[in-house]
């Protein structure tokens, strides 16, 4: 059982609400990040004695980023619109859980070669007072985790 402040810092789970996202060279604010999954496809081999399961190729990496719509040009629209011009700017992304002051990363997920595959506008509802949130879905090559 944790009894000191240092024990609590090291043994209790890190809260998810304080995180920093860097997209390419730019640090951006997001309300939600999901899909930082690492997995493999499975292969089932059947022979006369039964089934055997083994790991296969790495699973696809699909990341979802959500943020509030602001009153300026959308970098997300510009990024996904490049695809129609047969240009693609793949970017690396880092997502870091930070300490309580936000200045020290504790765990960092690094996503390599991400590119946009879908940009979703917010849902509109005249009876609501919620913030307009856009969603960007990305596909990437890989995810790595570093504990600092």
C-alpha positions in Angstrom: 0.0 0.0 0.0 1.3 3.4 -0.9 2.1 5.5 2.1 4.3 8.4 0.9 3.8 11.0 -1.8 6.6 9.3 -3.9 4.9 5.9 -3.5 1.6 7.3 -4.7 3.2 9.0 -7.7 4.9 5.7 -8.7 2.2 3.1 -7.8 -1.1 4.8 -8.7 -2.4 5.0 -12.3 -1.9 8.1 -14.2 -5.0 10.2 -14.9 -5.9 10.5 -18.6 -7.1 14.1 -18.7 -3.6 15.8 -18.8 -2.0 15.0 -22.2 0.0 16.7 -24.9 -0.2 15.9 -28.7 2.4 16.9 -31.2 1.3 16.4 -34.9 4.3 16.7 -37.1 6.2 19.8 -35.8 3.2 21.5 -34.2 1.8 21.0 -30.7 -2.0 21.0 -30.9 -4.8 20.8 -28.3 -7.3 17.9 -28.6 -10.2 16.9 -26.4 -9.8 13.2 -27.1 -7.3 10.8 -28.7 -8.1 7.1 -29.2 -6.9 4.1 -31.2 -3.3 4.0 -29.9 -3.5 0.2 -30.2 -0.7 -2.3 -30.8 -1.9 -5.7 -32.0 -1.3 -8.6 -34.4 -3.6 -10.5 -36.7 -3.9 -14.2 -35.8 -3.3 -17.2 -38.0 -5.2 -20.4 -37.5 -3.5 -23.6 -38.7 -5.5 -26.7 -38.9 -4.0 -30.1 -39.1 -5.2 -33.7 -38.4 -4.5 -33.2 -34.6 -6.6 -30.0 -34.2 -6.1 -26.2 -34.4 -3.0 -24.2 -33.7 -3.0 -20.4 -33.4 0.0 -18.2 -34.0 0.6 -14.5 -34.4 0.6 -13.0 -37.9 1.3 -9.5 -39.3 0.8 -6.4 -37.2 -2.8 -5.0 -37.2 -3.6 -1.7 -38.9 -3.2 1.4 -36.7 -6.3 3.6 -36.8 -6.1 6.7 -34.7 -9.0 9.1 -33.9 -8.4 12.7 -32.9 -11.1 15.0 -31.7 -11.0 18.8 -31.1 -13.2 21.8 -31.0 -13.9 23.7 -34.2 -12.4 27.2 -34.0 -12.9 30.4 -36.1 -10.0 30.0 -38.5 -8.9 27.8 -41.3 -8.8 24.1 -40.5 -5.4 22.5 -40.8 -7.2 19.1 -40.9 -9.2 20.0 -44.1 -6.0 21.3 -45.8 -4.2 18.1 -44.9 -6.9 15.7 -46.1 -7.6 17.8 -49.2 -4.0 17.2 -50.4 -5.0 13.6 -51.1 -7.3 14.8 -54.0 -4.2 16.4 -55.5 -2.3 13.1 -55.3 -0.1 14.5 -52.6 0.2 13.0 -49.1 2.1 14.4 -46.2 2.6 11.6 -43.7 3.3 12.9 -40.2 4.6 11.4 -37.0 2.5 12.0 -33.9 3.4 11.9 -30.2 0.8 11.7 -27.4 2.2 12.1 -23.9 0.6 11.7 -20.6 2.1 14.3 -18.4 2.6 15.1 -14.7 0.2 17.3 -12.8 1.9 20.5 -14.0 2.0 19.4 -17.6 5.7 19.9 -18.1 7.1 16.4 -17.8 6.0 13.5 -20.0 5.4 10.3 -18.0 4.3 7.9 -20.9 4.7 8.7 -24.6 3.0 7.0 -27.6 4.8 7.6 -30.9 2.9 7.1 -34.1 4.8 6.9 -37.3 3.8 7.9 -40.8 0.2 8.9 -40.1 -2.1 10.2 -42.8 -5.7 11.3 -42.8 -8.4 9.0 -44.1 -11.6 10.7 -42.8 -12.6 14.1 -41.5 -16.0 14.3 -39.8 -17.9 17.5 -39.2 -19.6 18.0 -35.8 -23.2 16.9 -35.3 -25.5 19.9 -35.4 -28.4 20.2 -32.9 -30.4 23.4 -32.4 -31.5 22.3 -28.9 -28.0 21.8 -27.6 -25.3 24.0 -26.2 -22.4 21.6 -26.7 -19.1 22.6 -28.4 -18.7 21.8 -32.1 -16.2 19.0 -32.3 -14.5 17.8 -35.5 -13.1 14.3 -35.7 -10.0 13.3 -37.8 -9.4 9.6 -38.4 -5.8 8.6 -39.3 -4.1 5.5 -40.5 -0.5 4.9 -39.5 2.4 2.4 -39.8 3.1 1.7 -36.2 2.7 2.8 -32.5 5.5 2.6 -30.0 5.3 3.3 -26.2 8.1 4.8 -24.0 7.9 5.1 -20.3 9.8 8.1 -19.0 
